[in-house]
Amino acid sequence: MKISEVSEQSGLSVDTLRYYEKIGLLPPIQRTESGIRAYGEHDVRRIDFVKCMRTAH
């Protein structure tokens, strides 16, 4: 799944997804041969978890 698709599905901006990867909230995302991020199901579940934890008190 491309970053734009994950962004639309998760409600997070592309910049936020890149930032989460940069600071380590997300593991390095696998990339295609041309360098495009290729999110898998595990990555999407991790993003959902991070979103849930943002609202935890």
Secondary structure, DSSP 4 states (H G I P E B T S, - for coil): --HHHHHHHHT--HHHHHHHHHHTSSPPPPB-TTS-B---HHHHHHHHHHHHHHT--
